[in-house]
Structure formats: C-alpha cells, structure tokens
Amino acid sequence: MSRRYHGWWVVFCAFVVALYGWGFGFYGLGLYLVALHDKLGWSPATVSAGISFYYVLGAFVVMQVGDAIQRFGARPVVLIGTAMMALGVAALTIVREPWQLYLAFLLMIPGWGAMGGGSINTIVAQWFDRRRGMAASLALSGATCGGLLFAPAFASAIASWGFDKACYAAIAVMLATLGPTAALVLRAPRPTEHDIGDDGTSRSAVEGDARTRRELLAEPRYLTMVGAFSIGLLAQISFIAHQAAFLEPVLGLRGAGWAVSLTALSALAGRVVVGLIVDRVDRRGCSSVVLAVQAVSMIVLLSTSSVTGLYVGCLLFGFGVGNLITLPGLIVQQEFPRRDFARAVSFNVAITQLVAAVGPSLLGILHDLSGSYRTSLIACLVLQATAALLVLSRPGPRPIDLPADA
C-alpha cells in the first residue's frame, strides 16, 4: 500500500464529516432540548416531538444519500449537506413558536443525511476494498468523537456564552474547517481509481443495474442483517437515552456523567479494536460477538448496584456503541455485488433509524409502568440477544458474483 494513496485523506475527511454530523445532528439534539426549554420555556415533550419528526423524516432522506453520492459525487453532497446543517442550527436560534422548530429541523435533515452513516460508508467504499473495515472504523470514529469532544465543548460554550452565540461560534468553526477540507479532499475518483483496492490493484466493477429497494427486501440475507441491526440499535439507542437517569440514583449526576464519558471512551476503543480485526474475520460472526458483549453488559447492570459494577457494565456496553453503524456496510461488501453497495447501505441506515427512533419512548413507557428501569434493561437484554442470534442467519445462496476476498 502506498503511503501516498489518496484514500487515506478521504478517511480523514470522512472523520471530520462524522465529527460534525453527529455533533450537531445526533448528540446536539439533547442540548437543543435543554437550551430551548431554558430559553423559551418549552416542555421536553414539545421539543421531543420535533426530534421524532427529525428522525422519521430524516430516514427517508438518508435512504437516498447513497444514490446521490453515486450520481453526483461526494463533494457536492457533503458541501450542500454541511450548508444545510449550518442553516438549520442557525434557525434554532431564532425560533419563537413550536411550529418554527419543525422548519429548523427540516433544514437540518439534509445535513444529517449527507453527514451520517450511509454517506460515510459510501464515501469510504469508493476508495477501499480489502481494508475497508479499518478505513470505515477510522472514519466513523469521528461519530464517537462527536459525543466525546464536540458535544461537551458545545455544551460548555452554551453555558458560557448562551445558546445563540454558542451556535454561531460552532457553525463558524465547522464551516472554516470542514468546508475547505471537503472541497479539497473529496474529489471524484478518476476512472482508473474508482474500483482500485487500497493496495493499488484494480478491480472491475460488476456490470448491470443495482437492485431496487424492493428486490433488496426480497433477499433473505439482507433481511436478517437489517433485522438484526434494527433491533440491536433499538436497544442501544434506547439505553443511551436513559443511561444517565438509570445511573443517577446510585452514582449521582456527576458520577452518571463520568459513566457516560467512560461509555464513549470504550466506544472509541471498541471501534479501533474491531477495525483491526474485522477485515480478517467473518463479519456476521464479529457482529454477533459485539451484540453479545452488549447483552452481557445488561446482565452486569441488572445484577449489581455497586458503583464499580455499574462502571464495568457501562464499559462493556460502550464496546458495541458505534460498531453497529460500521458493521452493516462491511457485511454488505462481503455478501453483495459492488453495484448494490451504496443503495443497500443507505437503505439499511434508513430502516434502522426508523426502528430505533421509537426506542427511547418505549423504554420510558416500560419504566413508568413498572416503576423502575429493571424491566427496561431486561427488554434491552432480550433485544440484543435476539439480534446476536439473528445476524448469524445466512438463508439462501451467497448473492454475490465476486470473490469473497475481493
């Protein structure tokens, strides 16, 4: 592999895209909720309804992003998405009525689509084959850093300067750093580069049209993959939404905050570890192990009330956070022709986002009905164990017309 291979600059750029995409478009949502409550007196339910609208409508935009990158190239998609995210966040500073919140989120949605998991996986896939697992893991580590670095810095700025000034400052930093980086790095691959591996060797693209979304849903292997990651992410996102509330009675708010930070650090470490080995192992088997580790984390959290035990449970849970958005694209690469990659990955991200969007509300309902988080954690355990088994299912013949090690 040549050290000058441009694909590694693409990975760096994708890392920066993910950093701001998840910083503004995922982790930032909780900060907007608190800030708008403090600034305008809106109830959490009012803002949460807007967030649900953002996720549901955003799923349909995410569904199209792979095709858009294939057709127009990564650079215009990312630059336009960055501009839309900036406009949407800026619009949050001037909303005065609840209905205006939906307009602001409507501006942000294309940004989330262009800077999210479907986009990152598609961009990396244009440059890497054999070492795509490592490349995708490094690029999507930016998503973890969005929670580990960007979100705390943004929260601190809001506390120090107020919501409006903090938003404008964060937007300015994003535009000044991501804009030039994307413009310079995300050039369209030349025809002789488009299908080369990261070792510099060429691979011919598979002729023919990509499967339609209906045809993908008719493919049993695709269904077991999407189903497994949908319910796995349903459990994961649900727990993350309620993690601080679950931990606070024992650890206190400050201790719960440290546990969340530990989860994020573990997520970063887990992504690097999986990235180092995933290109050399069966990717469904790797996914099953990751999901099983998260199931074990629920067992630990359910069986202990000690401070140490709770931190250990959060550490184990963090190992899978992030990997569940990297692994589906790697399974698609391993089991489907290259022509299907962009559409199959974007469609998976859209479906899993739709399913996971209802999770936090469901766990809240279970908590209210039972009076504790025990039932909610048992539900997460069952979902993760089910996903770990389902992802191992490989019905039907291998639907790929390329060598497995291509």
N, C-alpha and C positions, 0 to 999 in steps of 0.2 A: 504493500500500500504506500503510495506516495504521500509524503507529508504535505505536499502542496495541493492535494486533492481538494477541490472547492467545496465538496460536500460537507467537510467539517466546519467550514464557515457558515454553511446553511444550517447546520446543527446549532451553532452558536446563535444565529439569528432567530431560529425557532425557539430556543431557550428564552430569549428576550421577549418574543411574542407571547409565549406562555406565561412569563412572569407578569406582564401587564394584563393579559387576558384574564387570568384567574384572579389577579389582584383587584382589578376593577369589576370584573364580570361574575365572580363567584364569591370570594372572601369579602369583597367590598359590600355585598348585599346586606350583611348583618350590620355593618357600620352605617349604611344609609338608613336602615330601620331605626337605629338608636338616634342618629342625628336628626332625622325628620320628626321623631317623637319629641325630642327636646326642643327643636326649633319651632315646630308648628302645632305641637300637642296632638298629633295624630296617634291613634292607638296602634299597637303592634298588629292587630288584625287587619287594619286598613292598609298598612304598608305590606303585610304578608300577602294580601290578596293581589297586590301589584306584582310581587315577586313570583307568585304562582303563574300569573299571566305571562311574565317574562320567560319562565322556564317552558311553559307549554307551547307558546307561540315560537319561542326560540328553537324548539326541537324541529319544527318544520323548516326553519331556515338552515339549521345545521345539516339537515337531510340533503340540501342542495350544494353544500360547500365543496365537496369533493369533485362534483361535476364542474363547478365553476372554476376551480383551480386547474383542472384538466383542460378546460376550454380556453380560459383567458390567461392562465399563468398565475403563479403565487404572488408576484409583486403587486399587481393592481388589486387583487383580492385583499391582501394584508393591509395595504396602504388605505384603501377605502374603508375597510373594517376599523382600522385604527382611528380614522377621522370620525366615523360614526360613533365609536365608543366615547371619544372625546366630547362630541356634541351632546350625547346622551347624559354623561356625567355632569357636564356644564348645565344642562337643562334642569337637573335635580336641584340646583342652587336657586332657581327662580320659580319653582312650582309653588303655588299658593292654594290650590284646590286639589282634592284627591284625584279627580279625573285627569288632571295635568300630569300626575305621576305616571299614568299609563302611556302618555305621549313620550315622556322622557325614556321610559323603558323600551318603547317602540324604536327609538333612535339607537339604543344600546344593543338591541338584539342582533343586528347585522354584525356589529363588532364582536359580540360573543361567538357568533358563528365563524367568523374569519380568524379568530384568535384562540379557538378552542381545540379540543382533542381531535376532531375529524380533520381540521385544517392542518394541525401539526403532523399527524400521521401521514397525510397525503403529501405534504411538502418533503418530509424525510424520505418517503418511498420513491420520490423522483431521483434520488441520488444514491440510495443504498439498497443492497440485496443481502449479501451474506452476513454483514454486520448490522443489519437493520435493527436488531434488538437492542444492541448497545447504543446506536445512534438515536433511536426513539426514546430510550430511557434517559439519555443525557438531555435531549431536547425537552422532554416533558418534566424533567427535574425543575424547569422554570415554573411549572404549575405549583410544585411544592414550595418553592421559594416565594411564590406569590403570597402564600399564607405565612411562611416563616419570616420573611423580610419585609415585603411590600405592605402587607396589611397592618403589622404593628407600627411601621413608620407612618402610614396614612392615619392610623388611629391617634398616634401621638400628635401629628400635625393638626388634626381636628380639635383635639383637646387644647392645644396651644394657640392656634390661630382662628379657630371657628371653622364651621363646615364649608362655607363658601370659599374662603381663602385657601383652605387645605385642598379643595377640589381643583381650583385653578392652578395651584402650585404642582400638584401631582400630574395634571394634564400637561402642563408645560414640560415637565421632566420626561414624560412619555413621548411627546412629540419630538423633543430635542434629541432623544436617544434612539428610540425605535424607528422613527421616520427615516433618518439618513441610513441607518443600518439596513432596513428592509430594501430601500431604494438601491443601495449599492450591492447587497449580497444576493438578493432573490432574483437574479437574472434567470430567464428561462434556460433550461439545459439545451445546449446545442444538439442537433440531431445525432451526432456521433457520441454524445454523452448520455442522452436521455435514458438509455437502458443499460449503462455500464454498472458493474459492481464496484464496490469500494476498493477492490484490488486492481482496478484499471482494466479488467477484461470486459468484453462486450457480451451482451445477451440480447437476443432478438425478442422483440415483443410478440405476444400471441396475437395472431390475426383474428379479426371478427369483432362484432359489437359486444359491449359489456352486457351482462344480464340485466334485465329490468328488476325493479324492486319486488314485483310480484314473483318473478322467477327465483329471486333470492329467497323469498319466504317459502317457496315450494321446495327448497333444498334442505333436507333433514339436518345435515351437518351445520348449516347456517343457523337453523332454528335452535339447536341445542346450545350453540355458542351464545347467541343473542339472549336466549332464555336464562342461561347460567349467569351471564354478566349483568343482566337486568335485575335479577333478584339479589345478586351479590351486592351491586351498587345500591339497591333499595335499602338493604340492611346497613351498608356502610354510611351512606349519606344521612340516614335516619339517626344513627348513633352519634355522628359528628354534630348534628343539630342539637342533640340533647345531652351531649357529653358533659358540658360544664354544669348543667342543672343536676345531673346524676351524681357528680363528684362533690359538689359544693357542700352538702351536709356533713361530709367527713373531712374533706380537705380544706374547706373554706374557699372563698372566691379566689384568693391569691394562689392557693395550692392547686385549685382547679385550672387556673391559667397556666401554671407551670406544667401540669399534666398535658394540657393541650399542646404546649410547646414541645414537650417530650414526644408526643404523638407525631408532630410534624417532623422532628429530627429523625425519628425512627422511619418515617415515610421516605425521607431522602435517602437514608442508608439502605432501606429495603429496595428502593428503585435501582440504586447503584449495584447492589448485590445481584439482583435478578438480571440486570443488564449485562453483567459479566458472564453469566452462565446460560442465558436463555437462547442464545444462538447455537448452543451445543446440546440442548436437551429437547425433549418433546414439549411443545408449548402448552398443550392441553394438560399434561401432567404437571407442569410448572404452575399453571393457573390453579389447578386443584389444590396443590400444596399451599399456595398463597391464601386461598379461601379457607383451607383447613386451619391455618395459623390464626386467622381472624376468628374462626369458630372457637378455637382454644382460648382466645383472649376473652370471649364472652363467658366461657366456663370459669376462668380465673376471676373475672369481675363479679360473677354470680356467687362464687364460693368464698369470697373474702370481704372483710370490712376493714382490714388493716390498711394503713397508709402505704406501706411497701407493696402489698398485694395489688392495690389499685394502680399504682405506678407501673408495676410489671404488666398488668392487664392492658394498660394504655400503650406500653411499649410494644407488646405483641400485636395489638390492633393496628398500630401505625405501620407495621411492616407491609401490610397489604394496601394501605392508602396510596393511591397513585398508580400502583401496578395494575389495578383493574381498568385503568383507561389506556394503558400501554399494551397489555397482552392481547386484546381482541384483534388489533391490527396485525400482530405477529402471527396469530392463528390464521387470519385471512390470507396472509402472504404464504403460509405453509400449505394451505389446503385449496386455494382458489387461483385461477389464472390471473396474471398481472392486469389484464384488461378490466377485471372486476374490482380491483382493489379500492379505488377512490370511492366508488358508489357503495360498496359493501361496508366499508369502514364508516362513512358518514351516516349511512342508514342505521348501523348499529349504535352509533353515538346518539342519534335522534331517539331511537326506541328506548334505550337505557335511560336517557334523560327524562322522557315522558313517564316511565315507570317509577323512577326514583323520586320524581317531583312530589308524589303523594306520600312518600315515606315519613317525613317529619310530622305531618298531621296525623297519620295513623298511629305512630308511637305516642304522640300526645294524647290521643283518644284512649289507647290502652293504659297509659299512666293514670288518666283521670278515672277510668272505670275500676282499676284495681287499687288505686291509692298509692302505688309505688312504681319504681322503674323495673322491678323484677320481671314482671310479665313482658315488658317491652324488650328487655335483654334476652329473654327466652325466645321471643319471636325472632330477634336478630340471629340468635344461635341456629334456630331451625332453618332460616333462610340461607345462611352461609353454608351449613352442612349440605343442604339440598343442592346449592349451586356447585359445591365442590364435587358432588357425585355427577350432576348433570353435565358438566363440562367435559367429563371423561367419555361421554357417549359419542360414538362415531358411526351413526347409521349410514348405510349405503356406501357405494364405492367412492374412493377419493376423487373429487370432482376437479381434477387439475391435470393439465396436459403439459406440465413442465417437470423436470427432475426435482426431487424433494430438497436437494441441497443447492438449488439454483440461487 
